[in-house]
Amino acid sequence: MERSTSRPNDLDAFWMPFTANRQFKQAPRMLVAAEGMRYRTDDGRSVLDGVAGLWCVNAGHARPKITEAIQRQAAELDYAPPFQMAHPKAFELATRLVDIAPEPLTHAFFTNSGSEAVETALKIALAYHRTKGDGARTRLIGRERGYHGVNFGGISVGGIVANRKMFGTLLSGVDHLPHTHDPARNAFSRGAPEHGAEKADLLESIVALHDPSTIAAVIVEPVAGSTGVLLPPKGYLERLRAICDRHGVLLIFDEVITGFGRIGAPFAADYFGVMPDMITCAKGLTNGVIPMGAVLVRREIHDAFMNGPEHVIELFHGYTYSANPMACAAGLATLETYADESLLTRAAELAPYWEDALHSLKGLPHVIDIRNLGLIGGVELEPIAGSPTKRAYSVFVKAFEAGILIRTTGDIIAMSPPLIIEKAEIDELIGTLAKILKTVD
Ligand SMILES: Cc1ncc(COP(=O)(O)O)c(C=O)c1O
């Protein structure tokens, strides 16, 4: 049967991820082009990108260096097998990446997404302990409201109920820290909140409950993004680090969102001055243009695997597209763009302006909390009684119609613009949002 792209039921075959499919297909929102800070829609409107695509397009859209690198790579070497073979850009990217990573992290394992980076880090943690003769350390600790992607390891250590409840028993041997959201004490904090560092001490109880000898790793987002921007209370991450150190437990920071300049330093570990044993990253690694993730590990962890006979594979793990040449080319060009334009620290310069702009929304209807760090902002709305998420969703749709792209999760509006944003564009983003908040029921 002949098919026409303009027919409404042409939207039928694509089962959209994390989307209310039926609602979307009745009133689709289509993006057809992008450049710099803006998208263009299929009806010719310009939309200011307030979320860097999906927390990933940190250098803005259609950056020439990145586009050209991908084009060149596709023509030169489209694919190379990553098992027992390699291509030069994989090594080059790993070297550049550990150059900008926090100092203790010296090796990079490539994946194709944040979810895969998380699975890889959890597996490395388990295998590391076993390699060292400490194979009873099998338990993994995550946190309520944590988001670590959508694969089984990630949803097991993750703490977003909707992402877990449909999918069976998940991984066994997982426990969770409490989340750090405490609006009663911390609402409208500017930057990291004052109260709640003691919530890290519950790790001590969890470790004691299971016995330290059974715990492999703790994984947390330094700043929880997908759940709606939850910031670590002052001193919280330091306490987690100290407890992990005390008990020989590995600490993994999931920096899929915070990596690559989002909060004003290359990684959140740098910003907070707390060094994990592994970092998972993705998104900004290639400016979101080609799927890629990575796990950055300490030398001791890497070297623990390098002890057996030299002809034996040290880690039975990897993906067909690990260190894919196109992704490596995109990654190298992205890191170059960040360096050329000092983007990995630009959020620190803009943070005070961003903070003031965001907090100017205080007092508008339904706004019950505002949170910010670097170029991340969260605006929490009072849910409509009996219809949670509806109010924020309606703000999201109106915002898109008014020419700004924001994101909502539950009744929280999350924003994370490309790091190239100018002050006038911050005014446009927050000014438009303010107008919408004044009109929404
Ligand atoms: C902290 C964190 N970890 C993991 C992921 C999963 O990344 P991906 O969607 O690339 O699999 C995300 C995605 O938003 C994330 O924010």
The ligand as a Tripos MOL2 file, in Angstrom:
@<TRIPOS>MOLECULE
LIG
   16    16     1     0     0
SMALL
NO_CHARGES

@<TRIPOS>ATOM
      1 C1         22.3880   10.2560   35.8450 C.3       1 LIG1
      2 C2         21.9810    9.4880   34.6500 C.ar      1 LIG1
      3 N1         22.4490    8.2530   34.4650 N.ar      1 LIG1
      4 C3         22.1470    7.5150   33.3910 C.ar      1 LIG1
      5 C4         21.3230    8.0350   32.4090 C.ar      1 LIG1
      6 C5         20.9620    7.1970   31.2340 C.3       1 LIG1
      7 O1         21.5430    7.6780   30.0840 O.3       1 LIG1
      8 P1         21.0080    7.1770   28.6530 P.3       1 LIG1
      9 O2         19.6380    7.7470   28.4800 O.co2     1 LIG1
     10 O3         22.0480    7.7290   27.7000 O.co2     1 LIG1
     11 O4         21.0230    5.6870   28.6710 O.co2     1 LIG1
     12 C6         20.8290    9.3300   32.5420 C.ar      1 LIG1
     13 C7         19.9400    9.9090   31.5200 C.2       1 LIG1
     14 O5         19.3630   10.9460   31.6760 O.2       1 LIG1
     15 C8         21.1400   10.0700   33.6900 C.ar      1 LIG1
     16 O6         20.6700   11.2990   33.8920 O.3       1 LIG1
@<TRIPOS>BOND
     1     1     2 1
     2     2     3 ar
     3     2    15 ar
     4     3     4 ar
     5     4     5 ar
     6     5     6 1
     7     5    12 ar
     8     6     7 1
     9     7     8 1
    10     8     9 2
    11     8    10 1
    12     8    11 1
    13    12    13 1
    14    12    15 ar
    15    13    14 2
    16    15    16 1
@<TRIPOS>SUBSTRUCTURE
     1 LIG1         1 GROUP 0 **** ****
